[in-house]
Amino acid sequence: MRLCGRGRLKAALIDLKTERNRRIPNPDQVIIAGAGIAGLTLALALANRGFQVQIFEKSATLAEIGAGLQLSPNATRLLDRLGVLERLKYSSVEPQAICLQDGTSGEKLLHLPIGKAAKERWSAPYIVCHRADLQNALLTEARSRPNIAIQLQSAVTHHKADRQSVMIRVQYHDRIEEHRAALLVGADGVWSDMRTAMFDTDRARYTGTIAWRSSVAVEQLPESFKTLLPAGTNVVAWTGTNAHLIAYPIRSGQMINFVAVAPERQNGRRWDIQINPEGVSQNFIREFAGWHQGIRDVMRVGRPWTPWRLLEMKKCRFQLGDRLLLIGDAAHAMTPYAAQGAAMAIEDACALACALGTDSTTWSSALAAFSSARTQRITAVVRRGALNQLAYHAKGPLALARNILLRNRPVEKFVKGFDWLYGFDAEERKPDT
Ligand SMILES: Cc1cc2nc3c(=O)[nH]c(=O)nc-3n(C[C@H](O)[C@H](O)[C@H](O)COP(=O)(O)OP(=O)(O)OC[C@H]3O[C@@H](n4cnc5c(N)ncnc54)[C@H](O)[C@@H]3O)c2cc1C
């Protein structure tokens, strides 16, 4: 099409405006790499504070990857404020208790009330759900906000920050797009490209342990396994030498989600490799060979088992510069022994939005304060995870001592020991750990 004089002038003005926009970003413009739990939560929390948010997600669809998640009150209070908890109402389950049992004898060791007790003590519910249900709830809420744009099939491949802004390159189909923003947040998960681009040797490390994940329809549970279950709807953990098994209901209570954690040398980096019960590693079978019959039976009826290597990052990294940040697994992938990975991603997101939304401080000091407070909190949570691992996988006299302690210590003392974790409000920015 040929343009006349006025048309050419108009086109030139548009070009100039576009160029200017590319160079001088709106100070409220934030770009997020990754539409996982951390990225979507951050988008919502920022949108609530008037920011313009653009999310780039490398996957073509936000598929049903992952399995069950436990979301403790420190996470659900934040999801509630974002309008997401309401969206999870029908797919999530609110268990009545967390129960610990011996994996060999089936003996009941501890019954920790949550349900109504969690809401009374920590002012928010303890829920369990499928990761996909949480991601869908976040996504639906994000799509309802005019100031959030989500572009799929778009991998953030390169970034360069100066004092004013950050330039971001995005691979969209077969072309490279260039964008500018006031801030780039890497919420790109455990394999974070943004982290490794800056700290090549600082990748997540394999812990030598695999979480085997599966789910079984309630009506398919073997009778021998049902005899092990305490009455009611619960999160149940069975402890054993070097291994443990966790079970809880998901998908409105129609399925039971299983996570069996055991040592293993090999495996890939995907969440979606499925292995039939007969095809699981011999190591896995060996680890649970001496366990209670009910547990061995349920492991055979499971739908395909998905192996997931447990990774952790030795160093927690939030701030990469004044214009670059990491949150969620990209900042601090942790083992699941405290069941806090997604909860920490949610806390990071809300705390960051809070820091950026504060008028009284400068951007740079707000980010430094955010980074320091979150590092303190994550360190405490990682420490709790290590303690849980020790307790779950204890053997010999240590296992004996653990069982005596769990049986005899007043439940109130265990409950009190969770106050710092579940009672925490990330938006108040008080790391009382
Ligand atoms: C066995 C197991 C059990 C667990 N159980 C629990 C539990 O009970 N409770 C709990 O709270 N947590 C649990 N977790 C942890 C939890 O699943 C994670 O911590 C959480 O999903 C992290 O969220 P995230 O947003 O940081 O990363 P993710 O949810 O992994 O999202 C990262 C996103 O970034 C995208 N991406 C990657 N690279 C790019 C790029 N270059 N450009 C654009 N997009 C990109 C990815 O496609 C992905 O969508 C468990 C983990 C495991 C392994």
The ligand as a Tripos MOL2 file, in Angstrom:
@<TRIPOS>MOLECULE
LIG
   53    58     1     0     0
SMALL
NO_CHARGES

@<TRIPOS>ATOM
      1 C1          7.6220  -34.0560   44.5040 C.3       1 LIG1
      2 C2          7.2890  -32.6380   44.7600 C.ar      1 LIG1
      3 C3          6.2770  -32.3590   45.6500 C.ar      1 LIG1
      4 C4          5.9840  -31.0340   45.9290 C.ar      1 LIG1
      5 N1          5.0180  -30.8120   46.8410 N.ar      1 LIG1
      6 C5          4.7570  -29.5550   47.1840 C.ar      1 LIG1
      7 C6          3.7740  -29.2700   48.1840 C.ar      1 LIG1
      8 O1          3.1420  -30.1580   48.7390 O.2       1 LIG1
      9 N2          3.5420  -27.9770   48.4980 N.ar      1 LIG1
     10 C7          4.2270  -26.9660   47.8980 C.ar      1 LIG1
     11 O2          3.9900  -25.8050   48.2580 O.2       1 LIG1
     12 N3          5.1420  -27.2040   46.9260 N.ar      1 LIG1
     13 C8          5.4320  -28.4740   46.5530 C.ar      1 LIG1
     14 N4          6.3640  -28.6980   45.5900 N.ar      1 LIG1
     15 C9          7.0860  -27.5730   44.9290 C.3       1 LIG1
     16 C10         6.3030  -26.7810   43.8910 C.3       1 LIG1
     17 O3          5.7170  -27.6030   42.9230 O.3       1 LIG1
     18 C11         7.2410  -25.7600   43.2060 C.3       1 LIG1
     19 O4          8.0340  -25.1930   44.1920 O.3       1 LIG1
     20 C12         6.4430  -24.6360   42.5100 C.3       1 LIG1
     21 O5          5.6930  -25.1490   41.4280 O.3       1 LIG1
     22 C13         7.4010  -23.5320   41.9760 C.3       1 LIG1
     23 O6          6.7240  -22.5570   41.2310 O.3       1 LIG1
     24 P1          7.4830  -21.6360   40.1640 P.3       1 LIG1
     25 O7          6.4660  -20.7240   39.6170 O.co2     1 LIG1
     26 O8          8.7090  -21.0690   40.7720 O.co2     1 LIG1
     27 O9          7.9790  -22.6140   39.0320 O.3       1 LIG1
     28 P2          7.0840  -23.4270   37.9980 P.3       1 LIG1
     29 O10         5.7130  -23.6580   38.5540 O.co2     1 LIG1
     30 O11         7.9060  -24.5950   37.6090 O.co2     1 LIG1
     31 O12         6.9240  -22.4180   36.7510 O.3       1 LIG1
     32 C14         8.0020  -21.9870   35.9080 C.3       1 LIG1
     33 C15         7.3940  -21.5680   34.5600 C.3       1 LIG1
     34 O13         8.3960  -20.8600   33.7920 O.3       1 LIG1
     35 C16         8.3220  -21.2830   32.4410 C.3       1 LIG1
     36 N5          9.6280  -20.9750   31.8150 N.ar      1 LIG1
     37 C17        10.8110  -21.5950   31.9950 C.ar      1 LIG1
     38 N6         11.7900  -20.9890   31.3010 N.ar      1 LIG1
     39 C18        11.2150  -19.9410   30.6540 C.ar      1 LIG1
     40 C19        11.7090  -18.9250   29.7760 C.ar      1 LIG1
     41 N7         12.9970  -18.8560   29.4160 N.pl3     1 LIG1
     42 N8         10.8450  -18.0100   29.2810 N.ar      1 LIG1
     43 C20         9.5160  -18.0510   29.6220 C.ar      1 LIG1
     44 N9          9.0010  -19.0080   30.4320 N.ar      1 LIG1
     45 C21         9.8250  -19.9250   30.9700 C.ar      1 LIG1
     46 C22         7.9950  -22.7610   32.5400 C.3       1 LIG1
     47 O14         7.4690  -23.2740   31.3390 O.3       1 LIG1
     48 C23         6.9780  -22.7510   33.7010 C.3       1 LIG1
     49 O15         5.6570  -22.5610   33.2460 O.3       1 LIG1
     50 C24         6.6720  -29.9820   45.2740 C.ar      1 LIG1
     51 C25         7.6660  -30.2610   44.3360 C.ar      1 LIG1
     52 C26         7.9730  -31.5750   44.0820 C.ar      1 LIG1
     53 C27         9.0490  -31.8600   43.0760 C.3       1 LIG1
@<TRIPOS>BOND
     1     1     2 1
     2     2     3 ar
     3     2    52 ar
     4     3     4 ar
     5     4     5 ar
     6     4    50 ar
     7     5     6 ar
     8     6     7 ar
     9     6    13 1
    10     7     8 2
    11     7     9 ar
    12     9    10 ar
    13    10    11 2
    14    10    12 ar
    15    12    13 ar
    16    13    14 ar
    17    14    15 1
    18    14    50 ar
    19    15    16 1
    20    16    17 1
    21    16    18 1
    22    18    19 1
    23    18    20 1
    24    20    21 1
    25    20    22 1
    26    22    23 1
    27    23    24 1
    28    24    25 2
    29    24    26 1
    30    24    27 1
    31    27    28 1
    32    28    29 2
    33    28    30 1
    34    28    31 1
    35    31    32 1
    36    32    33 1
    37    33    34 1
    38    33    48 1
    39    34    35 1
    40    35    36 1
    41    35    46 1
    42    36    37 ar
    43    36    45 ar
    44    37    38 ar
    45    38    39 ar
    46    39    40 ar
    47    39    45 ar
    48    40    41 1
    49    40    42 ar
    50    42    43 ar
    51    43    44 ar
    52    44    45 ar
    53    46    47 1
    54    46    48 1
    55    48    49 1
    56    50    51 ar
    57    51    52 ar
    58    52    53 1
@<TRIPOS>SUBSTRUCTURE
     1 LIG1         1 GROUP 0 **** ****
